[in-house]
Amino acid sequence: MAVVFDRPKALCDVPLHYCPGCTHGIIHRLVAEAIDELGVQDKTIGVAPVGCAVFAYNYFNCDMYEAAHGRAPAVATGCKRTQKDKVVFTYQGDGDLASIGAAEIVHAATRGELITTIFVNNAIYGMTGGQMAPTTLIGQKSTTSPLGRDVERNGNPIRVSEMLATLDGPALIQRVSVHDVKHIMEAKKAIKKAFEYQIAGKGFTLIEVLSTCPTNWGLSAVESLKWLEENMIPKYPLGVMKEVQ
Amino acid sequence: MQRQMMKGNEAIAEAAVQAGCRYFFGYPITPQNEIPEYMSLRLPQVDGAFLQAESEVSAINMVYGAAGAGARVMTSSSSPGISLKQEGISYIVGAELPCVIVNIVRGGPGLGSIQPSQSDYYQATRGGGHGDYRMCVYAPATVQEAVELTQKAFDVADKYRNPVMLLGDGVIGQMMEPVSMPEYKMPVLPQKDWAATGWNPNSGRARAVINSLYIDSAELEQHNIKLQKKYDAIAENELLYKTEQLDDADIVIVAYGTTARIALTALRRAREQGVKVGLIRPITLWPFPSEVIAKASSSAKQMLVVEMSMGQMVDDVKLAVQGNCPVQFYGRTGGMIPGVNEIYEQIMHLKEGL
């Protein structure tokens, strides 16, 4: 019988630790499929963040780093500057990238560092147990905004892709979602394009992927997908924020 | 190579290039700016790369990235900037990556001053970042020695897969002295088969994972035990110090770096007056020359520790002396440098009490 669905070569054959219903697994698969389709597994080097994806080095079947919290773009820069022929990516969550690592991502982007960042935005700190993230929505409850995020008390959330799109260094900045099949397919195309642009030397590339956290949102897996669509997309609109042809 | 006048910072940078350092990530801070400035022009000439990072924090993490790829890489900073790098240094130790970190020390605490100091001794020798760790710390007393120790630092880093720190005070960084750049010969060192350079599943090597996370406590304990064996080997093999006129010394000075040079002049003046003074100059601050200090203290009547700090290395001297004889301390700090006269007076004062 013909095999119609299999594990990508760029994913290790190990169980993922992610919570049931979490969309990290889908995003991992999309990254791995892109690596496979471009035939670059043997020259791809990934950098895992601190946060839910901290163990990504156990999942991506290529050489990997685990970086300090927020520092993945700096680590990737050091790696890429010493080996320009390699394909280097970071995989970071919203706390890692948009809060503690805000300086690193902004400067990697504006330098036009030839790396690809997969930015997984689920509007909460998952690994540490559901604290407020820089991307937590106004009114959204978290363990450190128990009454809901309030502008006066907590300040405003940040739109990373729009901000980075103002810089000269990026070649591709796009926000995608994985809440249904149509959007998963779009996300796949965007991730693959980002890697292609890196390989072509066009500049820094970042794909922001809206993602779910059923555990810390206090919703079922299905409810989470709906919540993402109804609440996150209006605040974080999908689309290409910047693209250099 | 012929002798030439070189500023300490530039000499350190050129020595690193000669030793095969091809990557430098740094951030401006006085009094070490000549190192990144020199590297920004020099490294592209040898197919390397210089990058001015957005912060010291980023710079040390770029070092982590380059070292993890197997490159010879260096960063430099001065005290407040080194504080910012401590998190990254801890990760570099945990992930067992070789690199060289230069600290051209200035006065603290806080923003302190931009003048020379030795007040980062604790931070350098105790592991300024979190977790159990050690690293070899070199304290040059001349620009020539700074050059030689910089080159040695790369070899020792590679040998043990551990960062090495060159701890020079602001005088060493800013002073011009005659230097002979040694012809660098790389010793036989372990292959960097652990580096993240792209992995082919058919290559036969394991997938590289540059990492300091061991979520299982038993595994982390084993990792720490393994690291400790490495530190034990460094302590066994890499100790460096110099002594002056110890044999008959009633008063033994312990001082390092610039302070040791000033103390040596005071020692010679006191010797002219018939005072039996000796000197122990640690060149590695870690590992520390405890045995030679202990031995000297069994025959000396007084030990005198001189530092450009409020007294940090003096703790290690007291631990080595174990009460064999009194240990006195004389320090200037905040960027103030002790003069020859001051140290001479300390010696003569101790002489009166003998």
Chai-1 contact restraints between the chains, C-beta under 6 A:
chainA,res_idxA,chainB,res_idxB,connection_type,confidence,min_distance_angstrom,max_distance_angstrom,comment,restraint_id
A,D42,B,G198,contact,1.0,0.0,6.0,A-B,restraint_1
A,D42,B,N200,contact,1.0,0.0,6.0,A-B,restraint_2
A,K43,B,G198,contact,1.0,0.0,6.0,A-B,restraint_3
A,I45,B,A196,contact,1.0,0.0,6.0,A-B,restraint_4
A,Y57,B,V209,contact,1.0,0.0,6.0,A-B,restraint_5
A,C62,B,W199,contact,1.0,0.0,6.0,A-B,restraint_6
A,D63,B,A196,contact,1.0,0.0,6.0,A-B,restraint_7
A,D63,B,G198,contact,1.0,0.0,6.0,A-B,restraint_8
A,D63,B,W199,contact,1.0,0.0,6.0,A-B,restraint_9
A,D63,B,A208,contact,1.0,0.0,6.0,A-B,restraint_10
A,M64,B,V209,contact,1.0,0.0,6.0,A-B,restraint_11
A,Y65,B,G68,contact,1.0,0.0,6.0,A-B,restraint_12
A,Y65,B,I210,contact,1.0,0.0,6.0,A-B,restraint_13
A,E66,B,N211,contact,1.0,0.0,6.0,A-B,restraint_14
A,E66,B,L213,contact,1.0,0.0,6.0,A-B,restraint_15
A,A68,B,E87,contact,1.0,0.0,6.0,A-B,restraint_16
A,A68,B,Y91,contact,1.0,0.0,6.0,A-B,restraint_17
A,R71,B,N61,contact,1.0,0.0,6.0,A-B,restraint_18
A,A74,B,S58,contact,1.0,0.0,6.0,A-B,restraint_19
A,A74,B,N61,contact,1.0,0.0,6.0,A-B,restraint_20
A,A74,B,M62,contact,1.0,0.0,6.0,A-B,restraint_21
A,V75,B,N61,contact,1.0,0.0,6.0,A-B,restraint_22
A,V75,B,Y64,contact,1.0,0.0,6.0,A-B,restraint_23
A,V75,B,G65,contact,1.0,0.0,6.0,A-B,restraint_24
A,T77,B,M62,contact,1.0,0.0,6.0,A-B,restraint_25
A,G78,B,M62,contact,1.0,0.0,6.0,A-B,restraint_26
A,G78,B,G65,contact,1.0,0.0,6.0,A-B,restraint_27
A,G78,B,A66,contact,1.0,0.0,6.0,A-B,restraint_28
A,C79,B,G65,contact,1.0,0.0,6.0,A-B,restraint_29
A,C79,B,A69,contact,1.0,0.0,6.0,A-B,restraint_30
A,R81,B,A49,contact,1.0,0.0,6.0,A-B,restraint_31
A,T82,B,Y23,contact,1.0,0.0,6.0,A-B,restraint_32
A,T82,B,A66,contact,1.0,0.0,6.0,A-B,restraint_33
A,T82,B,A69,contact,1.0,0.0,6.0,A-B,restraint_34
A,T82,B,A71,contact,1.0,0.0,6.0,A-B,restraint_35
A,Q83,B,A69,contact,1.0,0.0,6.0,A-B,restraint_36
A,K86,B,G198,contact,1.0,0.0,6.0,A-B,restraint_37
A,A103,B,E54,contact,1.0,0.0,6.0,A-B,restraint_38
A,E104,B,S58,contact,1.0,0.0,6.0,A-B,restraint_39
A,H107,B,E54,contact,1.0,0.0,6.0,A-B,restraint_40
